[in-house]
Amino acid sequence: MWLNEFKVALTSKDTKKINELLTDMPQFEELSQMEEAFYLFKQAETLLNELKDETLQTMNKIKSNISFIESTYTKNSTKLDIMQ
């Protein structure tokens, strides 16, 4: 049951559910279950690294866009500047 739930969470990229399942991991009775869990953990690690990289790229794009907008924004001065 736990392995099936983990597979579903992994397939749907549900990081919250993956975290919940990892927090409440059962003791595996059979070697085959342990091996399957190990491979699923490796896939989860890969997924989380991919999502982390995507998030970093998105944050860098947002920072770049903010810098661009700030560079094109002209600030209004509150004092009278005759020398413009």
MDTraj code that builds the backbone (N, CA, C; nanometers):
import mdtraj as md
import numpy as np

residues = "MET TRP LEU ASN GLU PHE LYS VAL ALA LEU THR SER LYS ASP THR LYS LYS ILE ASN GLU LEU LEU THR ASP MET PRO GLN PHE GLU GLU LEU SER GLN MET GLU GLU ALA PHE TYR LEU PHE LYS GLN ALA GLU THR LEU LEU ASN GLU LEU LYS ASP GLU THR LEU GLN THR MET ASN LYS ILE LYS SER ASN ILE SER PHE ILE GLU SER THR TYR THR LYS ASN SER THR LYS LEU ASP ILE MET GLN".split()
xyz = np.array([
    [0.0822, -0.1195, 0.0000],
    [0.0000, 0.0000, 0.0000],
    [0.0869, 0.1263, 0.0000],
    [0.1855, 0.1327, 0.0922],
    [0.2710, 0.2501, 0.1014],
    [0.3484, 0.2703, -0.0283],
    [0.4020, 0.1620, -0.0825],
    [0.4786, 0.1713, -0.2069],
    [0.3912, 0.2237, -0.3203],
    [0.2672, 0.1793, -0.3277],
    [0.1763, 0.2272, -0.4323],
    [0.1464, 0.3759, -0.4153],
    [0.1246, 0.4192, -0.2917],
    [0.1008, 0.5614, -0.2664],
    [0.2235, 0.6440, -0.3048],
    [0.3413, 0.5911, -0.2752],
    [0.4640, 0.6627, -0.3096],
    [0.4801, 0.6724, -0.4608],
    [0.4476, 0.5645, -0.5316],
    [0.4542, 0.5654, -0.6783],
    [0.3611, 0.6707, -0.7361],
    [0.2396, 0.6793, -0.6826],
    [0.1421, 0.7774, -0.7309],
    [0.1925, 0.9187, -0.7041],
    [0.2435, 0.9423, -0.5843],
    [0.2952, 1.0748, -0.5502],
    [0.4129, 1.1121, -0.6391],
    [0.4984, 1.0158, -0.6667],
    [0.6142, 1.0394, -0.7520],
    [0.5712, 1.0682, -0.8956],
    [0.4771, 0.9917, -0.9457],
    [0.4288, 1.0102, -1.0826],
    [0.3597, 1.1451, -1.0994],
    [0.2839, 1.1850, -0.9977],
    [0.2125, 1.3128, -1.0065],
    [0.2975, 1.4310, -0.9598],
    [0.4221, 1.4050, -0.9218],
    [0.5159, 1.5081, -0.8758],
    [0.4606, 1.5854, -0.7566],
    [0.3930, 1.5132, -0.6680],
    [0.3331, 1.5717, -0.5486],
    [0.4357, 1.5703, -0.4352],
    [0.5142, 1.6767, -0.4265],
    [0.6235, 1.6808, -0.3301],
    [0.5724, 1.6811, -0.1856],
    [0.4572, 1.7393, -0.1637],
    [0.4004, 1.7399, -0.0283],
    [0.3675, 1.5974, 0.0157],
    [0.3054, 1.5206, -0.0727],
    [0.2693, 1.3826, -0.0407],
    [0.3956, 1.2968, -0.0246],
    [0.4961, 1.3196, -0.1093],
    [0.6221, 1.2463, -0.0972],
    [0.6826, 1.2702, 0.0408],
    [0.6837, 1.3950, 0.0834],
    [0.7375, 1.4288, 0.2151],
    [0.6587, 1.3598, 0.3261],
    [0.5258, 1.3611, 0.3158],
    [0.4430, 1.2945, 0.4164],
    [0.4742, 1.1448, 0.4224],
    [0.4868, 1.0833, 0.3064],
    [0.5139, 0.9399, 0.3021],
    [0.6529, 0.9070, 0.3563],
    [0.7496, 0.9919, 0.3278],
    [0.8842, 0.9686, 0.3808],
    [0.8879, 0.9848, 0.5327],
    [0.8053, 1.0739, 0.5836],
    [0.7979, 1.0946, 0.7274],
    [0.7347, 0.9747, 0.7978],
    [0.6411, 0.9107, 0.7290],
    [0.5670, 0.7987, 0.7881],
    [0.5989, 0.6692, 0.7133],
    [0.7273, 0.6385, 0.7002],
    [0.7698, 0.5212, 0.6243],
    [0.7590, 0.3944, 0.7092],
    [0.7021, 0.2887, 0.6537],
    [0.6886, 0.1648, 0.7306],
    [0.8169, 0.0828, 0.7302],
    [0.8213, -0.0187, 0.8130],
    [0.9278, -0.1174, 0.8101],
    [0.8931, -0.2188, 0.7016],
    [0.9858, -0.2417, 0.6106],
    [0.9617, -0.3369, 0.5026],
    [1.0023, -0.4763, 0.5486],
    [0.9165, -0.5730, 0.5205],
    [0.9398, -0.7098, 0.5641],
    [1.0224, -0.7899, 0.4630],
    [1.0043, -0.7587, 0.3354],
    [1.0687, -0.8380, 0.2304],
    [1.1782, -0.7578, 0.1619],
    [1.2799, -0.8289, 0.1167],
    [1.3910, -0.7656, 0.0471],
    [1.3439, -0.6971, -0.0805],
    [1.2499, -0.7568, -0.1515],
    [1.1997, -0.6983, -0.2762],
    [1.1328, -0.5636, -0.2498],
    [1.0638, -0.5500, -0.1367],
    [1.0017, -0.4217, -0.1014],
    [1.1082, -0.3173, -0.0701],
    [1.2129, -0.3598, -0.0013],
    [1.3229, -0.2687, 0.0303],
    [1.3908, -0.2186, -0.0967],
    [1.4141, -0.3108, -0.1900],
    [1.4780, -0.2729, -0.3161],
    [1.3898, -0.1778, -0.3948],
    [1.2610, -0.2073, -0.3994],
    [1.1686, -0.1197, -0.4725],
    [1.1644, 0.0187, -0.4094],
    [1.1608, 0.0242, -0.2772],
    [1.1615, 0.1528, -0.2073],
    [1.2905, 0.2290, -0.2370],
    [1.4026, 0.1588, -0.2397],
    [1.5308, 0.2230, -0.2698],
    [1.5273, 0.2895, -0.4075],
    [1.4789, 0.2175, -0.5083],
    [1.4730, 0.2738, -0.6433],
    [1.3750, 0.3903, -0.6508],
    [1.2670, 0.3809, -0.5770],
    [1.1721, 0.4926, -0.5727],
    [1.2338, 0.6146, -0.5046],
    [1.3138, 0.5919, -0.4000],
    [1.3825, 0.7021, -0.3332],
    [1.4796, 0.7715, -0.4285],
    [1.5492, 0.6925, -0.5078],
    [1.6422, 0.7506, -0.6055],
    [1.5661, 0.8344, -0.7085],
    [1.4507, 0.7861, -0.7526],
    [1.3690, 0.8624, -0.8475],
    [1.3167, 0.9904, -0.7826],
    [1.2786, 0.9811, -0.6562],
    [1.2307, 1.0998, -0.5846],
    [1.3425, 1.2027, -0.5714],
    [1.4635, 1.1553, -0.5444],
    [1.5782, 1.2463, -0.5353],
    [1.6010, 1.3177, -0.6683],
    [1.5938, 1.2430, -0.7771],
    [1.6096, 1.3017, -0.9096],
    [1.5012, 1.4052, -0.9364],
    [1.3771, 1.3704, -0.9045],
    [1.2650, 1.4627, -0.9243],
    [1.2855, 1.5905, -0.8445],
    [1.3230, 1.5778, -0.7185],
    [1.3403, 1.6962, -0.6342],
    [1.4550, 1.7838, -0.6836],
    [1.5613, 1.7238, -0.7322],
    [1.6713, 1.8025, -0.7891],
    [1.6278, 1.8756, -0.9156],
    [1.5482, 1.8101, -0.9990],
    [1.4971, 1.8750, -1.1202],
    [1.4074, 1.9927, -1.0843],
    [1.3186, 1.9725, -0.9872],
    [1.2287, 2.0808, -0.9454],
    [1.3068, 2.1952, -0.8829],
    [1.4121, 2.1628, -0.8083],
    [1.4966, 2.2668, -0.7478],
    [1.5645, 2.3488, -0.8576],
    [1.6158, 2.2816, -0.9603],
    [1.6817, 2.3514, -1.0705],
    [1.5829, 2.4396, -1.1474],
    [1.4617, 2.3883, -1.1697],
    [1.3591, 2.4677, -1.2376],
    [1.3250, 2.5920, -1.1564],
    [1.3142, 2.5760, -1.0262],
    [1.2830, 2.6887, -0.9388],
    [1.3942, 2.7928, -0.9434],
    [1.5185, 2.7479, -0.9424],
    [1.6318, 2.8398, -0.9493],
    [1.6311, 2.9170, -1.0813],
    [1.6041, 2.8486, -1.1918],
    [1.5974, 2.9159, -1.3217],
    [1.4850, 3.0189, -1.3240],
    [1.3702, 2.9833, -1.2685],
    [1.2574, 3.0759, -1.2645],
    [1.2905, 3.1977, -1.1796],
    [1.3553, 3.1762, -1.0653],
    [1.3930, 3.2883, -0.9798],
    [1.4916, 3.3807, -1.0501],
    [1.5864, 3.3235, -1.1228],
    [1.6827, 3.4058, -1.1965],
    [1.6140, 3.4869, -1.3064],
    [1.5159, 3.4264, -1.3747],
    [1.4408, 3.4996, -1.4771],
    [1.3626, 3.6147, -1.4151],
    [1.3019, 3.5896, -1.2998],
    [1.2258, 3.6943, -1.2317],
    [1.3187, 3.8080, -1.1902],
    [1.4361, 3.7751, -1.1341],
    [1.5326, 3.8774, -1.0949],
    [1.5763, 3.9597, -1.2163],
    [1.5988, 3.8917, -1.3270],
    [1.6397, 3.9609, -1.4484],
    [1.5298, 4.0546, -1.4972],
    [1.4067, 4.0081, -1.4937],
    [1.2940, 4.0922, -1.5354],
    [1.2769, 4.2123, -1.4432],
    [1.2935, 4.1919, -1.3142],
    [1.2832, 4.3027, -1.2190],
    [1.3937, 4.4049, -1.2456],
    [1.5144, 4.3575, -1.2702],
    [1.6257, 4.4487, -1.3000],
    [1.5979, 4.5285, -1.4263],
    [1.5442, 4.4626, -1.5283],
    [1.5121, 4.5316, -1.6520],
    [1.4060, 4.6387, -1.6286],
    [1.3020, 4.6020, -1.5566],
    [1.1942, 4.6986, -1.5300],
    [1.2468, 4.8157, -1.4489],
    [1.3288, 4.7868, -1.3495],
    [1.3860, 4.8938, -1.2686],
    [1.4771, 4.9848, -1.3506],
    [1.5468, 4.9290, -1.4478],
    [1.6373, 5.0109, -1.5299],
    [1.5612, 5.1012, -1.6260],
    [1.4399, 5.0635, -1.6614],
    [1.3616, 5.1464, -1.7539],
    [1.2677, 5.2418, -1.6814],
    [1.2596, 5.2278, -1.5512],
    [1.1698, 5.3098, -1.4716],
    [1.2370, 5.4417, -1.4396],
    [1.1697, 5.5511, -1.4684],
    [1.2234, 5.6832, -1.4352],
    [1.1575, 5.7304, -1.3072],
    [1.2397, 5.7666, -1.2141],
    [1.1887, 5.8106, -1.0847],
    [1.1517, 5.9581, -1.0923],
    [1.0388, 5.9908, -1.0344],
    [0.9960, 6.1307, -1.0287],
    [1.0641, 6.1975, -0.9108],
    [1.1176, 6.3110, -0.9357],
    [1.1847, 6.3855, -0.8304],
    [1.0834, 6.4736, -0.7591],
    [1.0961, 6.4855, -0.6304],
    [1.0050, 6.5700, -0.5532],
    [1.0543, 6.7142, -0.5458],
    [1.1768, 6.7405, -0.5916],
    [1.2263, 6.8778, -0.5873],
    [1.2318, 6.9336, -0.7287],
    [1.2300, 7.0601, -0.7384],
    [1.2340, 7.1293, -0.8661],
    [1.3782, 7.1256, -0.9177],
    [1.3969, 7.0622, -1.0343],
    [1.5290, 7.0502, -1.0901],
    [1.5318, 7.1252, -1.2227],
    [1.5899, 7.2412, -1.2228],
    [1.5915, 7.3287, -1.3396],
    [1.6962, 7.2829, -1.4407],
    [1.7949, 7.2082, -1.4001],
    [1.9076, 7.1729, -1.4853],
    [1.8816, 7.0499, -1.5718],
    [1.7631, 7.0067, -1.5913],
    [1.7388, 6.8873, -1.6732],
    [1.7547, 6.9141, -1.8171],
])
top = md.Topology()
chain = top.add_chain()
for i, resn in enumerate(residues, 1):
    res = top.add_residue(resn, chain, resSeq=i)
    for name in ("N", "CA", "C"):
        top.add_atom(name, md.element.get_by_symbol(name[0]), res)
traj = md.Trajectory(xyz[None], top)
